[in-house]
Amino acid sequence: MTLTETENFNLAEKLAIVHAINAVILADGKVHNGEINALTQLMKHIDFDSNFILQARNIESEQAMAILRKMPPEKKKNLQSILEMTAISDGFKHLKETSLMTYIYKAMEI
C-alpha cells in the first residue's frame, strides 16, 4: 500500500476517513491489538492524534460519507487500501467488516 497521497488529505477528509476507520475497527465488536497497531501507523501517515479520533466519532455517518464521496478517485483508492489494511490487521477480515466496507465503497461511489 502506498501512503504518499494520504498526507494530502484535508481536515474534513481526515475526519471522515478516521470515522470510517473507527467504524471498521469496531464492526466485529472487538478491538484487536493488530487494529490498534494499524491505527497507530495511520496516525503517523495521515497526521492525526487520539483526540482527533474522538472528534471523528462525533460526526454523523451521513456527513462522513458525503465528504468521502466528494474525494477525487486517487484519494478514494487510498482510503480503500487503508480500510482493507485495517480490516485484515488482526489476521482475519470479519464478515461485519466486509459488509461495512462494501457499504462505505457504495456510498463513496467506487
C-alpha positions in Angstrom: 0.0 0.0 0.0 1.2 3.5 -0.9 0.6 6.1 1.7 2.2 9.0 -0.1 -1.1 10.5 -1.2 -2.7 10.2 2.2 -0.7 13.1 3.5 -2.6 15.4 1.2 -6.0 14.8 2.9 -7.6 18.0 4.1 -9.1 18.3 7.6 -12.7 17.3 6.6 -11.4 14.3 4.7 -9.2 13.2 7.6 -12.2 13.4 9.9 -14.3 11.3 7.5 -11.5 8.8 7.0 -10.9 8.3 10.7 -14.6 8.0 11.2 -14.7 5.2 8.6 -11.6 3.5 10.0 -13.0 3.6 13.5 -16.3 2.1 12.3 -14.4 -0.8 10.6 -12.3 -1.4 13.8 -15.5 -1.6 15.9 -17.6 -3.5 13.3 -16.9 -7.0 14.7 -17.4 -5.9 18.3 -13.8 -6.4 19.3 -10.8 -4.1 19.1 -7.7 -6.3 18.4 -4.1 -5.4 19.0 -3.4 -5.6 15.3 -6.1 -3.0 14.7 -4.6 -0.7 17.3 -1.2 -1.1 15.7 -2.6 -0.3 12.3 -4.4 2.8 13.7 -1.2 3.9 15.3 0.7 3.6 12.0 -2.1 5.5 10.2 -1.9 8.3 12.8 1.7 8.9 11.7 1.0 8.8 8.0 -2.3 10.8 7.9 -1.2 13.1 10.8 -3.8 12.8 13.5 -3.8 12.0 17.2 -6.1 10.3 19.7 -8.1 13.5 20.3 -8.9 13.5 16.6 -10.4 10.0 16.9 -12.9 11.4 19.4 -13.8 14.3 17.1 -14.2 11.9 14.2 -16.6 9.7 16.3 -18.8 12.8 16.8 -19.6 13.4 13.2 -22.6 11.8 11.6 -22.0 8.8 9.4 -24.0 10.5 6.6 -21.8 13.6 6.8 -18.7 11.4 6.7 -20.0 9.6 3.6 -20.8 12.8 1.9 -17.2 14.0 2.4 -15.7 10.7 1.2 -18.0 10.8 -1.8 -16.6 14.2 -2.9 -12.9 13.0 -2.7 -11.1 12.5 -6.0 -10.6 8.9 -7.3 -7.0 8.6 -6.1 -7.9 9.5 -2.6 -10.8 7.1 -2.6 -8.4 4.3 -3.8 -6.0 5.2 -0.9 -8.9 5.0 1.6 -9.9 1.7 0.1 -6.4 0.4 0.7 -6.4 1.8 4.3 -9.7 0.2 5.1 -8.6 -3.2 3.7 -5.3 -3.0 5.7 -7.2 -2.1 8.8 -9.7 -4.9 8.4 -7.0 -7.6 8.0 -4.6 -6.1 10.6 -5.9 -8.6 13.2 -5.2 -11.5 10.9 -8.8 -12.0 9.8 -11.4 -10.0 7.9 -14.7 -10.4 9.7 -17.9 -10.6 7.7 -19.2 -7.5 9.5 -16.1 -5.6 8.5 -16.5 -6.7 4.9 -20.2 -5.7 4.9 -19.4 -2.3 6.3 -16.6 -1.7 3.8 -18.9 -2.7 1.0 -21.5 -0.1 2.3 -18.7 2.6 2.5 -17.5 1.8 -1.0 -21.0 2.1 -2.4 -21.6 5.3 -0.5 -18.3 6.7 -1.9 -19.5 5.6 -5.4 -16.4 3.5 -6.2 
